[in-house]
Amino acid sequence: MNIEATIRDILHDSPAVGALLAQYDFGSGPEPAIFTISANQVRVEDCECPFIEIQQVSATPFGTRAGRGGDIIVDVRCYGDRTQSDAALRNLSDATWDALNRAQRTKTGFNLCGFWASPPVRVSDAEGFQGFGILVRVVGLERVD
């Protein structure tokens, strides 16, 4: 299960989130600047702000008589630059949190037992980008169709 790609799809499909992000050309034309670290996408120097980074933090596999599954934690970070207003960045993080909480959970390829997004908290990175972080926890069993 590639939960980072699923979360990227959820955010990419949200008009509220897309309207607040910079556009970036990933090779097929401009689209909202949402980077998934597991897909070997890295923040590039020419990407304008604001943007979102998605990275899996941990994955704990488990098995039951019903099948195999996992308990996965993903870090979703909404970043702006030093000139970004705090209100604009807060709006982006709230829209991101809302999109994750309203998402259809069937996109993951798993029968989900749980999908939780924590409220946004203030974060910064080593390059001085200010932002907000949202932890997403996904617990599910592999779908057997």
Secondary structure in CASP SS format (residue, H / E / C, confidence):
PFRMAT SS
TARGET T0000
AUTHOR 0000-0000-0000
METHOD secondary structure of the structure
MODEL  1
M C 1.00
N C 1.00
I H 1.00
E H 1.00
A H 1.00
T H 1.00
I H 1.00
R H 1.00
D H 1.00
I H 1.00
L H 1.00
H H 1.00
D C 1.00
S C 1.00
P H 1.00
A H 1.00
V H 1.00
G H 1.00
A C 1.00
L C 1.00
L C 1.00
A C 1.00
Q E 1.00
Y E 1.00
D E 1.00
F C 1.00
G C 1.00
S C 1.00
G C 1.00
P E 1.00
E E 1.00
P E 1.00
A C 1.00
I E 1.00
F E 1.00
T E 1.00
I H 1.00
S H 1.00
A H 1.00
N C 1.00
Q C 1.00
V C 1.00
R C 1.00
V C 1.00
E C 1.00
D C 1.00
C C 1.00
E C 1.00
C C 1.00
P C 1.00
F E 1.00
I E 1.00
E E 1.00
I E 1.00
Q E 1.00
Q E 1.00
V E 1.00
S E 1.00
A E 1.00
T E 1.00
P E 1.00
F E 1.00
G E 1.00
T E 1.00
R C 1.00
A C 1.00
G E 1.00
R E 1.00
G E 1.00
G E 1.00
D E 1.00
I E 1.00
I E 1.00
V E 1.00
D E 1.00
V E 1.00
R E 1.00
C E 1.00
Y E 1.00
G E 1.00
D C 1.00
R C 1.00
T C 1.00
Q C 1.00
S C 1.00
D H 1.00
A H 1.00
A H 1.00
L H 1.00
R H 1.00
N H 1.00
L H 1.00
S H 1.00
D H 1.00
A H 1.00
T H 1.00
W H 1.00
D H 1.00
A H 1.00
L H 1.00
N H 1.00
R H 1.00
A C 1.00
Q C 1.00
R H 1.00
T H 1.00
K H 1.00
T H 1.00
G C 1.00
F E 1.00
N E 1.00
L E 1.00
C E 1.00
G E 1.00
F E 1.00
W E 1.00
A E 1.00
S C 1.00
P C 1.00
P C 1.00
V E 1.00
R E 1.00
V E 1.00
S E 1.00
D C 1.00
A C 1.00
E C 1.00
G C 1.00
F C 1.00
Q E 1.00
G E 1.00
F E 1.00
G E 1.00
I E 1.00
L E 1.00
V E 1.00
R E 1.00
V E 1.00
V E 1.00
G E 1.00
L E 1.00
E E 1.00
R C 1.00
V C 1.00
D C 1.00
END
